[in-house]
Amino acid sequence: MENIIKLNQKNLAEIATRIPCPTYDRSKIKTGIVHVGIGGFHRAHEALYTDQLLHDPSVTDWGICGVALLDFDTKIYNILKEQDGLYTLIVKELDGTHTTRVIGSIVECLFAPENPIKVIEKMASPEVKIISLTITEGGYNYNEATKAFDFSNPLIQHDLEHPQAPKTIFGYVAQALKLRKERGLKGCTIQSCDNIQGNGHMTKRMLLSYVKRAEPDLTGWIEANVSFPNAMVDRITPATSPVDIANLTETTGIDDAWPVVCEPFKQWVVEDDFSAGRPAWETVGAQFVDDVVPYEKMKLSLLNAGHSVLGILGALVGYDTIDEAVGNPNISAFLNHYMDVEVTPVLGDLEGINLKDYKQSLLKRFGNINIKDQIDRICSESSAKFPIFILPTVNAQLEKNGSVKLAAFVTAAWAIYSLGKDEQGNALTIKDAMKDVLHEKAEASIERPQTFLDLESIFGTLKDAPNFVEAYTEAYRNIVNRGVEECVKDLNSNILNNN
């Protein structure tokens, strides 16, 4: 397309003749939310809900200041800064069409490594009522074995020694809350938007663990003035590819260096516990409830775990995208059995939710051929995801002496995956903070498969559960000898024959 136009505030009026854009005056929007972690998911989820809300002329005080926390985030920060916080959201519909619009709710951007004090001051400013987070499961610095905050993390040690130049979310939030207390300001809400069961409880527990050592006099004030609502978030948001960027330019003539692509489905269920007020997100589709637990347990154990199952098995077979894995009838049948046989019996009461329909909807969403969710993205940071998505199901089944065979199979597949090659010998792209440790344990597991389970920070005491270890060891040897697909065929047949 001729007449390519760069996405920024100056060009917004012209861009609005091509695709929907914010119709509110962004210069009049005040920052009420500081959001840490301005990657794809936040921009497809909370930022979208907020953008929709800002189209109400009466709403002017809930703009978002996006914070890039890590050195790794330099690229996204520079792009959003150049684009005045604007970006295009591309919804890939099931019928193959794309729905595009420009999102304008991020009205400020800060790069924490460049100016830590500026970020702390922004979090402490009186107009900011919410500090929200998408810092990934691993960002909460939680040890699965001890159930405690990990003070051995070098970045945490740095923050304790250099409180005015922090590197972690805990260092930033602690200093911001300290300023609010010292200045006689109200507290605020710390809102996790990450895939962790009881994410608000986890955030509070980890922050208070840090604060008790870093700023012990602040503990009581946080308890009295800061709220930590639990929330369940859901929208499949694959990494943006160069093809996505090129297609946007070709079809609309808009030059956006980092648009966001996502599926049409979205869900946000939030505990209504905000200490300093909140946006009326319920008017644009969010759901506020007294208890999030049933929703988040269902979603983490089925959707997020399902993604990991497809990712790990699909990676070993040699697939690149999740829809390819779902398209394999043996793997999709395995996932169905895993959800029915091992997850569903331990979910408890889910009043008002049709589980059968929900599970079927997941397979349709995973199979959206237009999303092309990369398997290496789904498998990234599995060391942080496994304890949250899969192990609660395993532990609940072990307590009732139930089935763990399918989860053990996935765990064995992950151990083999961690060697770094698929079944054809092709190298796998493994992105994990524990990559080296995982690889070391995986190599040792060639001789003694259960060595992989010795990683207590991930598996806790699972190595002491004979039923699981036996199923895991058998699965490991079967996968090595026969490959994933032959093994899941047999498992599927055995389940059907036993029902």
Backbone hydrogen bonds, N-H to C=O, Kabsch-Sander energy under -0.5 kcal/mol:
donor,donor_aa,acceptor,acceptor_aa,energy
5,I,253,G,-3.1
7,L,255,D,-2.2
8,N,6,K,-0.7
12,L,9,Q,-1.3
15,I,11,N,-2.4
16,A,12,L,-2.2
17,T,14,E,-1.4
18,R,15,I,-2.3
19,I,15,I,-2.1
26,R,24,Y,-1.0
28,K,25,D,-1.7
29,I,26,R,-1.2
30,K,28,K,-0.5
30,K,60,T,-3.5
32,G,30,K,-0.6
32,G,63,G,-2.1
33,I,63,G,-2.1
34,V,130,I,-2.5
35,H,33,I,-0.6
35,H,65,C,-2.6
36,V,34,V,-0.5
36,V,132,S,-2.8
37,G,35,H,-0.6
37,G,67,V,-2.5
43,R,39,G,-1.6
44,A,40,G,-1.6
44,A,41,F,-0.6
45,H,41,F,-0.9
45,H,42,H,-0.7
47,A,42,H,-2.3
49,Y,45,H,-2.6
50,T,46,E,-2.4
51,D,47,A,-2.2
52,Q,48,L,-2.6
53,L,49,Y,-1.8
54,L,50,T,-2.3
55,H,51,D,-0.6
55,H,52,Q,-0.8
56,D,53,L,-2.1
59,V,56,D,-2.5
60,T,58,S,-0.7
63,G,30,K,-3.0
64,I,105,S,-2.9
65,C,33,I,-2.9
66,G,64,I,-0.7
66,G,108,E,-2.7
67,V,35,H,-3.2
68,A,66,G,-0.5
68,A,110,L,-2.7
69,L,67,V,-0.7
73,D,70,L,-1.7
74,T,71,D,-1.8
75,K,72,F,-0.5
77,Y,73,D,-2.2
78,N,74,T,-2.6
79,I,75,K,-2.3
80,L,76,I,-2.6
81,K,77,Y,-2.6
82,E,78,N,-2.3
83,Q,79,I,-1.9
84,D,81,K,-1.4
85,G,80,L,-3.8
86,L,83,Q,-2.1
87,Y,103,I,-1.1
89,L,101,R,-3.2
90,I,88,T,-0.6
90,I,260,V,-3.5
91,V,89,L,-0.6
91,V,99,T,-3.0
92,K,90,I,-0.7
92,K,262,C,-2.9
93,E,91,V,-1.0
93,E,97,T,-2.3
96,G,93,E,-1.8
99,T,91,V,-2.3
100,T,98,H,-0.5
101,R,89,L,-1.5
102,V,20,P,-2.7
103,I,87,Y,-2.8
107,V,64,I,-1.7
107,V,105,S,-1.2
108,E,64,I,-1.4
110,L,66,G,-2.6
112,A,68,A,-2.3
112,A,110,L,-0.7
114,E,111,F,-1.1
115,N,111,F,-1.4
119,V,115,N,-1.4
120,I,116,P,-2.4
121,E,117,I,-2.8
122,K,118,K,-2.0
123,M,119,V,-2.5
124,A,120,I,-1.6
125,S,121,E,-0.7
125,S,122,K,-1.0
128,V,125,S,-1.4
129,K,32,G,-2.6
129,K,127,E,-0.6
130,I,32,G,-1.7
131,I,189,T,-3.2
132,S,34,V,-2.3
132,S,130,I,-0.6
133,L,191,Q,-2.4
134,T,36,V,-2.5
139,G,136,T,-1.4
140,Y,137,E,-1.1
141,N,138,G,-1.4
143,N,148,A,-2.3
144,E,142,Y,-0.6
144,E,457,S,-1.4
147,K,143,N,-2.3
148,A,143,N,-0.5
150,D,141,N,-2.2
151,F,149,F,-1.2
153,N,150,D,-1.1
156,I,153,N,-0.6
157,Q,153,N,-2.2
158,H,154,P,-2.2
159,D,155,L,-2.0
160,L,156,I,-2.2
161,E,157,Q,-1.6
162,H,158,H,-2.4
165,A,162,H,-1.9
172,Y,168,T,-1.9
173,V,169,I,-2.7
174,A,170,F,-2.2
175,Q,171,G,-1.7
176,A,172,Y,-2.3
177,L,173,V,-2.8
178,K,174,A,-1.9
179,L,175,Q,-2.0
180,R,176,A,-2.1
181,K,177,L,-2.3
182,E,178,K,-2.6
183,R,179,L,-2.3
184,G,181,K,-1.5
185,L,180,R,-2.7
189,T,129,K,-2.4
190,I,227,S,-2.7
191,Q,131,I,-2.5
191,Q,189,T,-0.7
192,S,190,I,-0.6
192,S,229,P,-0.6
193,C,133,L,-2.7
196,I,194,D,-2.0
199,N,196,I,-1.1
202,M,198,G,-3.0
203,T,199,N,-2.3
204,K,200,G,-2.5
205,R,201,H,-2.7
206,M,202,M,-2.7
207,L,203,T,-2.6
208,L,204,K,-2.7
209,S,205,R,-1.8
210,Y,206,M,-2.0
211,V,207,L,-3.0
212,K,208,L,-2.4
213,R,209,S,-0.7
213,R,210,Y,-1.0
214,A,210,Y,-2.8
215,E,211,V,-2.4
218,L,215,E,-2.6
219,T,216,P,-1.0
222,I,218,L,-2.2
223,E,219,T,-2.3
224,A,220,G,-1.7
225,N,221,W,-2.0
226,V,222,I,-2.3
227,S,188,C,-1.3
232,M,269,V,-3.0
234,D,267,Q,-1.9
245,I,241,S,-1.8
246,A,242,P,-2.6
247,N,243,V,-2.8
248,L,244,D,-2.0
249,T,245,I,-2.0
250,E,246,A,-2.6
251,T,247,N,-2.5
252,T,248,L,-2.1
253,G,248,L,-0.6
253,G,249,T,-1.9
254,I,248,L,-0.7
255,D,5,I,-3.1
255,D,253,G,-0.5
256,D,254,I,-1.0
257,A,255,D,-0.5
260,V,88,T,-2.8
261,V,238,P,-0.5
262,C,90,I,-2.1
263,E,236,I,-1.9
267,Q,234,D,-2.1
269,V,232,M,-2.4
270,V,268,W,-0.5
270,V,287,Q,-3.1
271,E,230,N,-2.8
272,D,289,V,-1.8
273,D,271,E,-2.2
275,S,273,D,-0.5
277,G,274,F,-0.7
281,W,279,P,-1.8
283,T,280,A,-2.1
284,V,281,W,-1.9
285,G,282,E,-1.0
286,A,281,W,-1.9
287,Q,268,W,-2.9
289,V,270,V,-2.6
295,Y,292,V,-0.9
296,E,292,V,-2.2
297,K,293,V,-2.7
298,M,294,P,-1.7
299,K,295,Y,-2.4
300,L,296,E,-3.0
301,S,297,K,-2.1
302,L,298,M,-1.7
303,L,298,M,-0.5
303,L,299,K,-1.0
304,N,299,K,-2.0
305,A,300,L,-1.6
306,G,302,L,-1.8
307,H,303,L,-2.5
308,S,304,N,-1.9
309,V,305,A,-2.7
310,L,306,G,-2.5
311,G,307,H,-2.7
312,I,308,S,-2.8
313,L,309,V,-2.2
314,G,310,L,-2.4
315,A,311,G,-2.3
316,L,312,I,-1.7
317,V,313,L,-1.9
318,G,314,G,-1.6
319,Y,314,G,-2.7
322,I,373,D,-2.5
324,E,321,T,-0.5
325,A,321,T,-1.3
326,V,322,I,-2.4
327,G,323,D,-1.8
328,N,324,E,-0.5
328,N,325,A,-1.1
332,S,328,N,-2.6
333,A,329,P,-1.9
334,F,330,N,-1.8
335,L,331,I,-2.4
336,N,332,S,-2.2
337,H,333,A,-2.4
338,Y,334,F,-2.8
339,M,335,L,-2.6
340,D,336,N,-2.4
341,V,337,H,-3.5
342,E,337,H,-0.6
342,E,338,Y,-1.6
343,V,338,Y,-1.7
344,T,339,M,-2.7
346,V,343,V,-1.9
347,L,344,T,-1.5
353,I,350,L,-2.1
355,L,353,I,-1.1
358,Y,354,N,-2.4
359,K,355,L,-2.8
360,Q,356,K,-2.0
361,S,357,D,-2.4
362,L,358,Y,-1.7
363,L,359,K,-1.5
364,K,360,Q,-1.5
365,R,361,S,-2.4
366,F,362,L,-3.2
367,G,363,L,-1.6
368,N,365,R,-1.4
369,I,367,G,-0.7
371,I,368,N,-1.4
372,K,368,N,-0.9
375,I,320,D,-3.2
377,R,374,Q,-0.6
378,I,374,Q,-1.8
379,C,375,I,-2.5
380,S,376,D,-0.5
380,S,377,R,-0.7
381,E,431,K,-3.4
382,S,379,C,-1.1
384,A,381,E,-1.3
385,K,381,E,-1.6
386,F,382,S,-3.0
388,I,385,K,-1.1
389,F,385,K,-3.2
390,I,386,F,-1.8
391,L,386,F,-2.1
393,T,390,I,-0.6
394,V,390,I,-1.8
395,N,391,L,-3.1
396,A,392,P,-2.1
397,Q,393,T,-2.3
398,L,394,V,-2.6
399,E,395,N,-1.9
400,K,396,A,-1.0
401,N,398,L,-1.3
402,G,397,Q,-3.7
408,A,404,V,-2.5
409,F,405,K,-1.7
410,V,406,L,-1.9
411,T,407,A,-2.2
412,A,408,A,-2.4
413,A,409,F,-2.3
414,W,410,V,-2.1
415,A,411,T,-2.1
416,I,412,A,-2.0
417,Y,413,A,-2.9
418,S,414,W,-2.2
419,L,416,I,-1.6
420,G,417,Y,-2.3
422,D,426,N,-2.5
423,E,316,L,-2.8
425,G,422,D,-1.9
428,L,420,G,-2.6
430,I,428,L,-0.9
431,K,429,T,-0.6
432,D,430,I,-0.6
435,K,432,D,-1.9
438,L,434,M,-3.1
439,H,435,K,-2.4
440,E,436,D,-2.2
441,K,437,V,-2.5
442,A,438,L,-2.5
443,E,439,H,-2.4
444,A,440,E,-1.9
445,S,441,K,-1.5
446,I,442,A,-0.5
446,I,443,E,-1.2
447,E,444,A,-0.7
448,R,444,A,-1.7
451,T,448,R,-2.4
452,F,449,P,-1.5
453,L,450,Q,-1.0
454,D,451,T,-1.8
455,L,452,F,-1.2
456,E,454,D,-1.8
458,I,455,L,-1.5
459,F,455,L,-3.0
460,G,456,E,-2.0
462,L,459,F,-1.8
464,D,461,T,-2.1
465,A,462,L,-2.0
469,V,465,A,-2.5
470,E,466,P,-2.6
471,A,467,N,-1.9
472,Y,468,F,-3.0
473,T,469,V,-2.7
474,E,470,E,-2.2
475,A,471,A,-2.3
476,Y,472,Y,-2.8
477,R,473,T,-2.1
478,N,474,E,-2.2
479,I,475,A,-2.7
480,V,476,Y,-2.2
481,N,477,R,-2.2
482,R,478,N,-2.9
483,G,478,N,-0.5
483,G,479,I,-2.0
487,C,483,G,-1.6
488,V,484,V,-2.7
489,K,485,E,-1.9
490,D,486,E,-1.8
491,L,487,C,-2.5
492,N,488,V,-2.7
493,S,489,K,-2.3
494,N,490,D,-2.7
495,I,491,L,-2.1
496,L,492,N,-2.3
497,N,493,S,-2.5
498,N,494,N,-1.6
499,N,495,I,-0.8
499,N,496,L,-0.5
